[in-house]
Amino acid sequence: MKIVVLGAGQVGSTVAHSLSNEENDITIVDTDANRMKILQDRLDVRGVIGHASHPKVLVRAGIEDADLVIALTSSDEVNMTACQVAYTLYNTPTRIARIRSSEYIDYPQLFEREHCPVDVLISPETLVTQHIARLIEYPGALQVLDFAGGRAQLVATQAYAGGPLVGHHLQTLREHMPANAEARIAAIYRQDKTIIPDGKTIIEENDTVFFLAAQRNIRTMMKELRPLDSPVRRIILAGGGNIGSNLAHYLERKHHVKIIEQNRERAEFIAEDLEKAIVLVGDCADEELLREEAIDNTDVYCVLTNDDEANILSSMLAKKMGAEKVIALINRPSYVDLVESGSIDIAVSPQQVTIGALLTHIRRGNMVRVHSLRRGAAEAIEAVALGDKRSSKVVGRTIEEINLPVGTTIPAIVRGEEVIIAHHDTVIIEHDHVILFVPDKRQIAAVERLFQVGAIFV
C-alpha cells in the first residue's frame, strides 16, 4: 500500500515505524528537516520537506497515486485542509485526520464529503480519555480493550498470590468459574517472555495475563488471578488540558474528583464546565499541596500534563506519599518501560493508544478493530469472517482446522449479541466477529490473508 503520512512528530513517527515494517511504501512530510533526517536514519521511508497542506508538496510526496493519506500534524486546520486538497485535486481514496479540538469534533457534519472530506477522524485525546476511564472502571487492570462494541473485552492484569488460579494449571479454571461465566486466557508474559497457554500451563505470581471474556464476566475472571481491588472512590487528576478536563467530566458522575491545574485562567474555565469536580490551582509537584489534598487517602492519582518529566516526578512523589494507584501520561516511548519498572503503576502512551485506531483502517482482510499491545510488538484483532467454505480459509472450519500463524490464538468469537469462548471444535460461520491475539506482529500479514475472501466468492 502506498501511504503518505503528514507530520513526523511522535504520533507520525510511531505510525511510520509500525507501517514501514509491513511492506508498505511510506512517504513522510514535515517542515522540520532535522526531525526528518533522524526518522529516515531509523526507518526505510521517504521524506519530503514542506508544508503538509500545500498541493505541490503533496505531489512531491506522491499523493497522485497514493492509496491513503494520514494527516497527523500538530495543527487541526492543516490536517483538515490537507484532506480537502487530497480529495479535491487528487481523489485520494482514503483520508485519515487527527483532530484534537472539541470545537471541531463536536460538529461531525463538518467532515462529511461535501464539506471537509475526512473518512476517518482520530482524536488522541478522546481515545486516551476512554482508555484511562476503563482502567479506573476495572481496578487491577493494566489494559482494557473493547471488541464488538464492548460486548467482549480483552483485559491484561498481573497475577498475585491469593488468586485461585495462581499456581495451578489453566485446565482447572472451569472448576472455579460459575457455569455461565466463561473466559479464555489469550497469552501470558513472564519476565517479558511470551507463553502461549494451553491446559497444562501454570499461572505464576507476577505473570502478566491477557484474558478475554464477555463484559459481564470480567470481574469474575479477575478474581481468579488476584484479590479484587477496592472500588475507586477518590480520584485526583493533575493537568487540566483536554484529557484532564474530559476525564473529570466523565468521572465526576460516580466518583469524588479533584483536578489540579497550574494555569489560573484554564482552571477557571474548566471549573465552569464541571458540575461536581473540585478544581485546584497549583503545581502537581508541590508536596505541600498533595499533602493538603490527602494524597495518602487517594485511590487513583492520574498525572496528565504535557510534560513527561513533570508527570514522572509528580507520580513518584504521590506514590511515595501513599497514593494507592498512580497512572502517568508518558509521550516518549523510551520512558514508558523505564517508569513502569519503578514506582508508577501504569504508564499510558498516547501513541500506542492512537496507533490501534489507525491500524484498524489500514489492515487488509476485513479487520474492524485493532489494538496495539506490548509497545507495538503484539496486536489484538477483531476480524469479520466472510464467504463460505470454498472462498474463505476460516468460514465453515473449526478452530483447530484453521492454519493460524505460530503463537496466534483465537480466544473468542462474537456472533450477534453472543460472546462465544472458543474451543478447538468451535466452528466459525459467516459474519462471525473473530477475535485474535497475535503475539508476534510479523505474523500480521498471514492473519490478514486468512480473512481475505477468495475470488470465487460473489
N, C-alpha and C positions, 0 to 999 in steps of 0.2 A: 504493500500500500504506500502511496506517495503522500506524505503528510508535511504540512507547513505549520510550524509552531511559532507563534508570535510572542516574544518575551522570553528572556533567558534568566529570569530570576529563579528563586528557589523552587517554585511550583513548575515553571517551564523546564528547568534543568532536570527535575525529578521525572517529569513526563518523558523528556528526551532520553534520559538514561533507561527508563523502562521500555520504551518503544524501539530504541536502537538495537536492542539485543534480540529482536524478533523479526529480523529480515525485512524491516520497513526502510523506505527511503525518506530520511528525515532532513529537513532544512529548518534552521532556526534563524529568526530575525530579531535583532536587538540594536539599540543605539549605542551600547557600551562595547567598544572594541576589546578592552581588556577582559571583560567578563566572557565575551565570545571566544577569545583565544584560550582561556582556561578550560572552557567547556569542550572545545574542539581537541585540545590536548588529551582529554579523558575519553571522549566518545567518538565513534565513527559517524559524524554528522557534518552537514554542510552549513556554513554560516554566512549570513548576509547582514551587513551593517546598514541600518537605515530606520526610518520611521515606519512602524508596522502597518499604518493605515494608508500609506501613500501607494497609489497604483503602480508606479514604476518600480518601487522597492519590492512589491509583491510579485511583479513579473520576474524580477531577478531571482526571487525565491522559488520560482516555478509554479506560481498559482494557476497558470493557464491549463495545466494538465494534472493538478493536484486532486486527490480523492477527498481530502479532508483538510480543513484549516482549524487550528485550535488557538484562539486568541486569549493569551494569559498575561498580558502586560499589566502593570500596576494601575492603569487608567481604564475605568469602565467605558469612558467615552471613546477611547482609541479602540478598544475591543469591539464595541458596537459598530463603529464606523468601518473597521476592517472587515467585519462580516458583511456589512452592506456592500462594500466595494467588491468583495469576493463573489457575492451573489449577482450583483447588477452587471458588472463588467466581465466576469469570467465564469459565471454559472458553476461555481464550486459545489459539488454535490452535497457535502455535509459541513456545517459550520457550528463550532462549539465556542462559547464565550464565557469567560469568568466575569461575573458581575458581583460586586461587593456591596454596593449601596442599596439599602432597603428602599430608597426613594425610587429606584428603578424596579427592583424585584417585586414590589407591591403592586405593580401595574403590568401583569404578564401580557396584556394585549399589545404592549409596545413591541414585543418580539415576534409578532405574527408576520407572515411572509410579506404582506403588503406594506408593512411599516419598516421594522428593522429585522431582517430575516435571520434569526438565530434559531437553529434546530434544537440545540441543547444548551440550557442555561446552567452554569456551575457556580454555586455560591459557597466558597470555602467556609465562610463564617457560619452559614446555616448548617452545613454538614458537620462542622466541629461542635456547634451547639448541640445538635441532635446526638452526636457521639458521646459527649460528656454527660448529657442528661440520662442516657441509657446506663452509663457507668454508675451514676448515682441511684438510679432506679433499682439496680441489682448490686447491692453491696457485696464485695468479694470478687466481682468480675473484673478481669483485666481488659476484655473486649466483649462487646455485644453487637452482633451483626444480624441485620434483618434479611429474610428471604421471603418471597411470595407475599409481599405486602405486610410483613410482620407475623404471618401465621407460623413460620418456623424461624428459629434463631440459633445462630452458632455462637457459643459462649466460650471464652477462654478464662480459666481460673487456675489458681495454684493449689495443689493438693496439700493438705495439712493433716498431721496426726489427729485422730479423732473422727475423721470421715470413715463411715462404714466400709467403703470400697478400698481405702488406702491400705496397702499391704496384702491385698487379695487379688485373685485372678478376675479378669473382666467378665468371665462367664458366670460369675456369682452375682452380677448386677441384677439379674431378674429376681433373685431371691429377696433383694432389699426393696426394689421399687414396687409401688402399687400396681395391680394388674392392668389398670387403664392408663398408666403413665410410662410410656416407653421413651428411651433416649439412646443415642448412639455416640460412642467416642470416636471421633474422626482422626485424631492424631495426638501424640504425646511428645513433648520436648523435654529431654533430660540433659541438663548441662549443655544446652544448645545442640544436642544430637537429636535427630528425628527418629521416633519409634513408630512404625506403622502397627497399630494394635490388632491383636486377634484375641480369641477367648482365653489363651494361656498367658497373655501379658499381665504383669503385676504392676499396679499403680504404686509408685513410691512417693514418700514425702518430698515436697518441693518440686515435683513434676509440674510442668505447665500443660494442662489438659484442655484440648478443644473438644467440646461435645455439641451435638445438635439435637434439638427437641422442639416439640410444639411449645409455643409461648407459655401456655398454662402449666407446663411441666418443668420449666427452667429451675425454679427454686427447689423442687423435689430432687432434681438431679444434682444441684449444687450441694445439697445436704449429704450426698454420698461421698463427696470429695473433701469437705471441710465443714467445721462447725459454722452455722449461719451467723453472719454479722448482724448486729442490732440494726433496726430500721434507722435510716438517716433522718434527723430532725433539724439539727443546727448546721447551717452552711455559711461560710464566709467566702466571698468572691473578691479577688484582688484584680482590679483593672476594669474600667467602665467603658471599654470600647464596644464595638458591635457584638462581639461574642459575649462579653461580660453582661451587657445590658439585656441582650436577648435571653441569655441563660437565666438571669434573675427574674425576668418577666415570666418565663416558663415555670421556674421552681417555686415562686412565691405563693402559688395557689395551695401547695401541700406542705411547704417547709418554712422554717424560720430563716430568712435570708438577710444577710448584710453584705453590702458591696463597698469596697474601698476604692476611691478614685482620687488621684493626686490633683487633677485639674479642677478648680472650683467651678468654673463655668460648665464643664462637662458634667460634674456631679449634680449641679442644679438642674441641668437639662434632663438627665435620666431620672432624677428624683420625681420630677413632674410626670414622667411617663409610667412610673411604677406605682402600684396600688398599696402593697403591704411591705415590700422590702425596705430596709433602712439603708440609706446612702451616707457614707462617711467620707469626709475629705481628709486625706492623709497619705503617708508613704507606706507601702506594704512591707518595707524593710525596717520600719520603725518598731523596735522591740516593745517599747512602752505602749504604743497603740494596740499591738496584738495582745499584750497582757490585759489592757483595759477591756478589750472586747472578748475576753475569756477564751483565748485560742485553745487552752487546755481542755475546754469542755466542748470543742467544736468537732462534729462528726466528720465533716469534709471541708478541706481548705483548697480552693482552686485558684491558681495564680495564672492570670490570662492577659498580662500586659504584652506589648510588642517587643520587650527587651528580654532576650533569653537569659542573660546573666542575672538580671533583677529577679526573674521568675525562679531561677535555681536557688539564689541566695535566700529569697523570701520563703521558699518551700522548705529549705533546710532549717531555717530559723524556726518556722512554725512547727515542724516535726520535733525539733529539739525541745520546744516549749510545751509539747504534749498534744498537738493536733492528732486525732485518731487516724485520718487518712489524708494524704496530700496528692493532688493532681496538678501537674505543671504543663503549661503550653510551651513546647520547645520547637523552634523552627529549624535550627541547624541539625541535620541528621547525625553529625558526628557527636553531638551532645546526648542524644537520646539514650544509647546504650550506657553511656557513662553515668548518667543521673539515675537510671533505673537500677543500677547495681549498688547504689548508695541508699540514702535515707528517703528518697522520693518514691512513693508507691507506684504512680503511673505517670509516664511522660506521654503527652499527646502530640503527635506530629501532624500539623495541618496538611503537609504534603502527602503523607501516606493516606490520610482520610480522603483527600481530594482525588488521588490517583485512581482509586477504585471506581469513583463515579465517571471518570473519563474513560477508563478501560472498558466499562460497560458498553460504551457507544463505539468502540474501536474493534473489539473482538469479533471474529467471524464465527459462524456456526450457531446462530440463534441464541446467543448469550443475552440474558435480560438483567443480570446483576453480577457484578464482580467486586470482590473485596480484596485489597492487597494486605498481606499478612507478613509478619516476621521481617519487617523492613524491606518488603518487596520480594523476598526470596520465595514466598509461597502465595497461593491465591485460593480463595473460596469462590466458587462459581455457581450460578443458577442458570441452567440451560433448558430450553424447551425442546422436547422430543417431537419431531415432525416426520411424516412419511409413514411407510409401512415396512414390513419385514424385508421386502425386496429393495427398497430405496434407502433405508436407514440402517445404520450399524448398531442402533440401540433399541428401536421400537420392536416389540414382539419378542424380546430376548430377556432372559433372567440376568440378574446382576453378574452371576458367575460366568455367563456366556459372553459378556462384553469384554473386549480386548482393551482393558484400561492400561494406561502407562504405569510403569513401575512406581509403586507408592501411592498412586491416586486411589481415593476411596469414594464411594457413594454412600453417605450416611443416611440419606433420606430422600424421598420424593414427595412432592405436593400435588395431589390430584383433586382439583376443585378446591373445596374448603378443608379437605382432609390431609393431615400430615402423616405420611406412612414411613415409619422407620424401616430402612431397607435391610433385608436379609439376603442370603445367597440365592434363594429361589424366588425373590420378588421379581415380577415381570413388569417391564416398562411398557406403557401403552401411549398412543399418540396424544399429544397435548399435556403429558406429564411435565411438571417442572422438576428437573433432576438437579439435586444439589451435590456438588463435588468438592472434595478437598484435595488440592494439588500441592504437595509439599515442595516440589521442585519446579520452579517457573519454566525451566527449559522444556517441560513436557506440555506446555500450554498449546502449542501448535497441534500436537497429537490429539488433545482433548477437543480442540476446535473441529478437527476433521471428523471425529466421531459423531458430531451433531450437525454436520452438513448433509443435506438431503441429496441423494444421487439424482442423475439426470432422468431416471426412469419415473420419478415422482411428478405427477401433474396436479 
